[in-house]
């Protein structure tokens, strides 16, 4: 995250720096998982916006986890001289396997030199009590642990529209169970989902904050190749957000987020070879700089407007 922007919000990088006294880098991994929304357990085709290459372009499931970790460590170390890393199980649903298989994967990653913890990306409906117990035990062993849940929206109508295959209730149950065990929780929210307005984005944030969360990731919705959303976009059924609108909305959400919540990400990009729209989603640093400039112009920062929730009743005419 841009250093100047980090002065205006509680960024994950700065949080790690404060706690460990040095920079800690995440290594994105593709452990070869699939998803219940793709393999027929809950559906096929996945979410309407999902081409996983847009989320983890650097990871390659054809390589072993150890190869992915060691190659990424080498690249990062040569560039930054970093010594500590977090293994980020990113691609698809990284709790969607037998508990013994999950335990072996997580432990293998943690045994590599310099790996101080894991971050596990998954769906709210794929986190059993056994998985939570496993993560809790790893945390109790002294490792950094984050559970990353892809909620995207707090509105079941939207979740059905984009074929998520889970509900807000499932997210709430998993989030509460994780926090009861003391497992740090990072929730993903997408800005710009079909049928949603700014009121929806604020209400989703309020719902997540009300349930309880330790970290947030904000993503602008982008259209990538080989997705149902791409088909809808080509037919004129979906209009992406403009960059100025996303920057303004992201700044609004940051202002309304309490200072103790850690922002792991405030934008997302896709590689130009698969990105269809909007073109600005290939410009990570321009977007980050834009958010910083917006907050600076407002003379504002994270938490400045915390505690001013939107009313769900205000959304009855748009939900």
C-alpha positions as CSV (number, residue, x, y, z in Angstrom):
1,X,0.0,0.0,0.0
2,X,1.2,3.5,-0.8
3,X,3.2,4.9,2.1
4,X,1.4,8.3,2.1
5,X,-2.0,6.6,2.1
6,X,-0.8,4.4,5.0
7,X,-0.6,7.6,7.0
8,X,-4.3,8.0,6.7
9,X,-5.5,4.5,7.5
10,X,-4.5,1.5,9.6
11,X,-2.8,-0.6,6.9
12,X,-1.9,-4.2,7.2
13,X,1.7,-3.5,6.2
14,X,2.1,-0.9,8.9
15,X,0.3,-3.0,11.4
16,X,2.8,-5.9,10.8
17,X,5.7,-3.4,10.9
18,X,4.7,-2.2,14.3
19,X,4.2,-5.7,15.7
20,X,7.3,-7.3,14.2
21,X,9.7,-4.4,13.9
22,X,10.4,-5.1,10.3
23,X,8.5,-5.4,7.0
24,X,6.6,-8.7,6.5
25,X,5.5,-9.7,3.0
26,X,2.6,-12.0,2.0
27,X,3.2,-14.8,-0.5
28,X,0.2,-15.6,-2.6
29,X,-0.3,-19.4,-3.1
30,X,-2.4,-21.6,-5.3
31,X,-2.7,-24.9,-3.4
32,X,-4.9,-26.5,-6.1
33,X,-8.2,-26.1,-4.3
34,X,-11.6,-25.8,-6.1
35,X,-14.8,-24.3,-4.9
36,X,-18.2,-25.8,-4.0
37,X,-19.8,-23.3,-6.4
38,X,-17.8,-24.8,-9.2
39,X,-17.6,-28.6,-8.6
40,X,-21.4,-29.1,-8.4
41,X,-21.7,-29.3,-4.6
42,X,-23.5,-26.0,-4.6
43,X,-23.4,-25.0,-8.2
44,X,-21.3,-24.8,-11.4
45,X,-19.6,-21.9,-13.1
46,X,-18.8,-20.1,-9.9
47,X,-19.6,-16.5,-9.1
48,X,-20.6,-14.4,-12.2
49,X,-17.4,-12.2,-11.8
50,X,-14.9,-15.0,-10.9
51,X,-11.9,-15.8,-13.0
52,X,-9.4,-16.8,-10.3
53,X,-6.5,-15.8,-12.5
54,X,-7.5,-12.2,-11.8
55,X,-7.0,-12.7,-8.0
56,X,-3.7,-14.7,-7.9
57,X,-1.9,-14.2,-11.2
58,X,1.6,-14.9,-9.7
59,X,0.7,-18.3,-8.2
60,X,0.9,-21.5,-10.2
61,X,-0.8,-24.6,-8.9
62,X,1.4,-26.7,-11.2
63,X,4.2,-26.1,-8.8
64,X,4.2,-27.5,-5.3
65,X,3.5,-25.3,-2.3
66,X,7.2,-25.5,-1.3
67,X,8.3,-24.4,-4.8
68,X,5.8,-21.5,-4.9
69,X,7.0,-20.3,-1.4
70,X,10.7,-20.6,-2.1
71,X,10.5,-18.9,-5.5
72,X,8.4,-16.1,-4.1
73,X,10.7,-15.6,-1.2
74,X,13.6,-15.4,-3.5
75,X,12.0,-12.7,-5.7
76,X,10.9,-10.6,-2.7
77,X,14.2,-11.0,-0.9
78,X,16.2,-9.9,-3.9
79,X,14.0,-6.8,-4.2
80,X,13.4,-5.8,-0.6
81,X,15.8,-7.9,1.6
82,X,12.7,-9.1,3.6
83,X,13.2,-11.9,6.1
84,X,9.7,-12.6,7.3
85,X,6.7,-13.8,5.2
86,X,3.1,-14.9,5.5
87,X,1.9,-17.7,3.4
88,X,-1.4,-16.5,1.8
89,X,-3.6,-19.4,0.7
90,X,-5.4,-17.3,-1.9
91,X,-6.8,-19.1,-5.0
92,X,-10.3,-20.5,-4.7
93,X,-11.6,-21.9,-1.4
94,X,-8.7,-22.8,0.8
95,X,-10.6,-24.7,3.5
96,X,-12.4,-26.9,1.0
97,X,-10.7,-30.2,1.8
98,X,-10.4,-32.9,4.5
99,X,-9.1,-31.5,7.8
100,X,-6.0,-33.8,7.6
101,X,-5.1,-32.4,4.2
102,X,-5.6,-28.9,5.3
103,X,-3.5,-29.4,8.4
104,X,-0.6,-30.9,6.3
105,X,-0.7,-28.0,3.9
106,X,-0.7,-25.3,6.5
107,X,2.0,-27.0,8.5
108,X,4.2,-27.6,5.5
109,X,4.0,-23.8,4.7
110,X,4.8,-22.9,8.3
111,X,7.9,-25.1,8.3
112,X,9.6,-23.1,5.6
113,X,12.2,-20.7,6.9
114,X,11.0,-17.1,7.3
115,X,7.3,-18.1,7.3
116,X,5.8,-16.6,10.4
117,X,2.1,-17.3,9.7
118,X,-0.7,-18.1,7.3
119,X,-3.6,-16.2,5.8
120,X,-6.4,-18.4,4.6
121,X,-8.9,-17.1,2.0
122,X,-12.2,-19.0,1.8
123,X,-16.0,-18.8,1.7
124,X,-18.3,-18.4,4.8
125,X,-20.0,-21.7,4.1
126,X,-16.8,-23.7,4.0
127,X,-15.4,-23.2,7.5
128,X,-16.2,-26.0,9.8
129,X,-15.6,-26.1,13.5
130,X,-12.7,-28.4,12.8
131,X,-11.1,-25.8,10.5
132,X,-11.6,-23.1,13.1
133,X,-10.0,-25.4,15.8
134,X,-7.1,-26.0,13.5
135,X,-6.5,-22.3,12.8
136,X,-6.9,-21.6,16.5
137,X,-4.3,-24.2,17.4
138,X,-1.9,-22.8,14.9
139,X,-2.4,-19.3,16.3
140,X,-1.9,-20.6,19.9
141,X,1.4,-22.1,18.7
142,X,2.6,-18.5,18.2
143,X,2.0,-18.1,14.5
144,X,0.3,-15.1,12.7
145,X,-3.1,-16.3,11.5
146,X,-5.8,-14.6,9.5
147,X,-9.1,-16.0,8.3
148,X,-10.2,-14.2,5.1
149,X,-13.9,-14.5,4.3
150,X,-15.3,-13.4,1.0
151,X,-18.6,-11.9,1.9
152,X,-18.7,-9.3,-0.9
153,X,-22.2,-7.9,0.0
154,X,-24.4,-8.1,3.1
155,X,-27.5,-8.4,0.8
156,X,-28.8,-11.9,0.0
157,X,-30.5,-10.5,-3.2
158,X,-27.1,-9.4,-4.4
159,X,-25.4,-12.6,-3.4
160,X,-28.0,-14.6,-5.4
161,X,-27.7,-12.2,-8.3
162,X,-24.0,-12.9,-8.7
163,X,-24.4,-16.6,-7.9
164,X,-22.3,-16.6,-4.7
165,X,-24.0,-19.7,-3.3
166,X,-24.0,-18.5,0.4
167,X,-26.0,-16.1,2.5
168,X,-25.3,-13.4,5.0
169,X,-26.5,-15.7,7.8
170,X,-23.7,-18.2,7.0
171,X,-21.2,-15.4,7.0
172,X,-22.5,-14.2,10.4
173,X,-22.3,-17.7,11.9
174,X,-18.7,-18.2,10.7
175,X,-17.6,-14.7,11.7
176,X,-18.9,-15.0,15.2
177,X,-17.4,-18.5,15.7
178,X,-14.0,-17.3,14.5
179,X,-14.0,-14.3,16.7
180,X,-15.1,-16.3,19.7
181,X,-11.9,-18.3,19.3
182,X,-9.8,-15.2,18.9
183,X,-9.0,-15.9,15.3
184,X,-8.3,-12.6,13.5
185,X,-11.0,-12.1,10.7
186,X,-10.5,-10.2,7.5
187,X,-13.7,-9.7,5.4
188,X,-13.8,-8.9,1.7
189,X,-16.3,-6.4,0.3
190,X,-16.8,-5.6,-3.4
191,X,-17.9,-2.1,-4.5
192,X,-19.9,-2.0,-7.7
193,X,-21.8,-5.3,-7.7
194,X,-24.7,-5.4,-10.1
195,X,-27.9,-3.8,-8.8
196,X,-26.2,-2.1,-5.8
197,X,-25.9,1.6,-5.0
198,X,-23.7,3.5,-2.6
199,X,-26.3,2.9,0.2
200,X,-25.7,-0.8,-0.2
201,X,-22.0,-0.4,0.2
202,X,-22.4,1.5,3.4
203,X,-25.0,-0.8,4.7
204,X,-22.7,-3.8,4.0
205,X,-19.9,-2.1,5.9
206,X,-22.2,-1.4,8.8
207,X,-23.4,-5.0,8.9
208,X,-19.8,-6.3,8.9
209,X,-18.7,-3.9,11.6
210,X,-21.8,-4.7,13.7
211,X,-21.0,-8.5,13.6
212,X,-17.4,-7.8,14.4
213,X,-14.3,-7.8,12.2
214,X,-10.5,-7.2,12.6
215,X,-9.6,-6.5,9.0
216,X,-11.2,-5.4,5.7
217,X,-10.4,-5.7,2.0
218,X,-12.2,-3.4,-0.4
219,X,-12.3,-4.4,-4.1
220,X,-13.8,-2.6,-7.1
221,X,-15.7,-5.0,-9.3
222,X,-13.8,-5.5,-12.5
223,X,-14.9,-7.4,-15.6
224,X,-12.5,-10.2,-16.7
225,X,-12.6,-12.7,-19.6
226,X,-14.3,-16.0,-19.4
227,X,-17.0,-14.9,-16.8
228,X,-20.7,-14.5,-16.9
229,X,-20.2,-10.9,-15.9
230,X,-18.2,-10.4,-19.1
231,X,-21.2,-11.7,-21.1
232,X,-23.5,-9.3,-19.2
233,X,-21.2,-6.4,-19.8
234,X,-20.9,-7.1,-23.5
235,X,-24.7,-7.1,-23.8
236,X,-24.9,-3.8,-21.9
237,X,-26.3,-5.4,-18.8
238,X,-23.6,-4.1,-16.5
239,X,-21.9,-0.7,-16.2
240,X,-18.7,-0.6,-14.2
241,X,-17.9,2.2,-11.7
242,X,-15.8,5.1,-12.9
243,X,-12.4,5.6,-11.2
244,X,-13.5,8.9,-9.6
245,X,-16.6,7.3,-8.2
246,X,-14.7,4.3,-6.7
247,X,-12.1,6.7,-5.2
248,X,-14.8,8.8,-3.5
249,X,-16.7,5.7,-2.3
250,X,-13.6,4.0,-0.9
251,X,-12.7,7.2,0.9
252,X,-16.2,7.4,2.4
253,X,-16.0,3.8,3.6
254,X,-12.5,4.3,5.1
255,X,-13.7,7.4,7.0
256,X,-16.6,5.4,8.5
257,X,-14.4,2.4,9.6
258,X,-13.1,2.5,13.2
259,X,-9.4,3.1,13.5
260,X,-8.7,-0.3,15.1
261,X,-9.8,-2.2,12.0
262,X,-6.9,-3.1,9.7
263,X,-7.2,-2.4,6.0
264,X,-5.5,-5.2,4.1
265,X,-6.4,-3.7,0.8
266,X,-8.4,-0.8,-0.6
267,X,-8.3,-1.6,-4.3
268,X,-7.8,-4.6,-6.5
269,X,-6.3,-5.1,-10.0
270,X,-6.4,-7.6,-12.8
271,X,-3.7,-8.2,-15.4
272,X,-4.3,-6.4,-18.8
273,X,-4.4,-9.8,-20.6
274,X,-7.7,-10.8,-18.9
275,X,-9.1,-7.4,-17.9
276,X,-12.0,-6.1,-20.0
277,X,-13.4,-3.2,-18.0
278,X,-12.9,-0.8,-16.4
279,X,-9.4,-0.1,-17.7
280,X,-8.4,1.8,-14.6
281,X,-8.5,-1.5,-12.6
282,X,-5.1,-2.2,-14.2
283,X,-3.7,0.9,-12.5
284,X,-3.2,0.0,-8.8
285,X,-1.0,2.9,-7.8
286,X,-3.1,5.5,-9.6
287,X,-6.1,4.4,-7.6
288,X,-4.2,4.3,-4.3
289,X,-2.8,7.7,-5.0
290,X,-6.3,8.9,-5.8
291,X,-7.7,7.7,-2.5
292,X,-4.9,9.3,-0.6
293,X,-5.5,12.6,-2.5
294,X,-9.2,12.4,-1.8
295,X,-8.6,11.9,2.0
296,X,-6.0,14.6,2.0
297,X,-8.3,17.1,0.3
298,X,-11.0,16.3,2.9
299,X,-8.3,16.6,5.7
300,X,-9.6,13.3,6.8
301,X,-8.5,9.7,7.6
302,X,-9.8,6.4,8.8
303,X,-12.3,6.6,11.6
304,X,-13.1,10.3,11.1
305,X,-16.8,9.5,10.6
306,X,-17.0,6.2,12.4
307,X,-20.2,5.5,14.3
308,X,-22.6,7.1,11.8
309,X,-24.3,4.1,10.3
310,X,-26.8,4.1,7.5
311,X,-30.3,2.8,8.3
312,X,-31.2,-0.5,6.6
313,X,-34.8,1.0,6.3
314,X,-33.4,3.6,3.9
315,X,-32.6,0.8,1.4
316,X,-36.1,-0.6,1.1
317,X,-36.7,1.2,-2.1
318,X,-33.5,-0.1,-3.8
319,X,-32.9,-3.5,-2.3
